[in-house]
Amino acid sequence: MGYAQLVIGPAGSGKSTYCSSLYQHCETTRRTIHIVNLDPDAENFDYPVAMDIRELISLDDVMEELGLGPNGGLLYCMEYPSHLFSLCLF
């Protein structure tokens, strides 16, 4: 049986530190772990990322192409995948 955790929180709250510690623990205990990055603005990781949302959409690209600020860009990035899924349903 597999397990999943969704780690969310504001910037600077320790999400990456937690994921790094969890990865190190799993490596030490020889357990398999796959980390998925859903932050379109995150760039540096101390652990391998199995999937990265930035391959689909990145905050810098959205801000540049649409002329949005950081907050508007993040909102757009969060809504973008839902638009893709709704297109696939029809």
Sequence and secondary structure as in RCSB ss.txt:
>XXXX:A:sequence
MGYAQLVIGPAGSGKSTYCSSLYQHCETTRRTIHIVNLDPDAENFDYPVAMDIRELISLDDVMEELGLGPNGGLL
YCMEYPSHLFSLCLF
>XXXX:A:secstr
         STTSSHHHHHHHHHHHHHHTT     EE  TT    SS  SEEGGGT  HHHHHHHH   HHHHHH
HHHHHHHHHHHHHT 
